[in-house]
Amino acid sequence: MTNNHDADTEGREGSVFIKRQIQPAADTAEFDFLEIIAELEEKEMDELPPLYTELNDLISHLFQNPPSQESQAALSFSYAGYRVTITQQGKVELIPVKDSVEEIE
């Protein structure tokens, strides 16, 4: 996994943007994404909400047959207390919307 730790930046109204990078590969993208969330939450991956029931392979589909680069395709969804955007280049942007995974259980 490429998990570049860009500096967290402050956005509108003081919200924090967390930026990371994953490999844009269908076979590893979901695992890499879960690693990022687990690291941020200081949890094991198996302690996170099941990604499959939440997104049903949506992340890997972005990278299986990617549209042209000109389309600038991206996914946006909520997961484990974060508002997430993943681009077809593998850029991940997270905005915390809850303090922790426990708050959403």
Residue pairs with C-beta under 8 A, 6 or more apart in sequence:
1 22
1 23
1 28
1 31
1 32
1 35
2 21
2 22
2 23
2 32
2 90
3 20
3 21
3 22
3 32
3 35
3 36
3 39
4 19
4 20
4 21
5 20
6 19
6 20
6 21
7 19
8 16
8 17
8 18
8 19
9 16
9 17
9 19
10 16
10 17
11 17
11 95
15 95
15 96
16 95
16 96
17 93
17 94
17 95
18 40
18 82
18 93
18 94
18 95
18 96
19 91
19 92
19 93
19 94
20 36
20 91
20 92
20 94
21 90
21 91
21 92
22 28
22 29
22 32
22 33
22 36
22 86
22 90
22 92
23 29
23 32
23 90
24 62
24 63
24 66
24 88
24 89
24 90
25 63
26 60
26 61
26 63
26 64
27 60
29 59
29 60
29 62
29 63
29 86
29 90
30 51
30 57
30 59
30 60
33 51
33 59
33 84
33 86
33 92
34 45
34 48
34 51
35 45
36 92
36 94
37 48
37 79
37 80
37 82
37 94
38 44
38 45
38 47
38 48
40 82
40 94
41 47
41 48
41 80
41 81
41 100
41 101
43 101
47 101
48 80
48 101
49 79
49 80
49 101
49 104
49 105
51 59
51 79
54 77
54 79
55 77
55 79
58 75
58 77
59 75
59 86
62 73
62 75
62 86
62 88
63 88
63 90
66 73
66 88
67 73
67 88
69 88
69 89
71 88
72 87
72 88
73 87
73 88
74 85
74 86
74 87
74 88
75 84
75 85
75 86
76 83
76 84
76 85
77 83
77 84
78 84
78 97
80 101
80 104
81 96
81 97
81 98
81 99
81 100
81 101
81 103
81 104
82 94
82 95
82 96
82 97
82 98
83 94
83 95
83 97
84 92
84 93
84 94
85 92
85 93
86 92
86 93
98 104
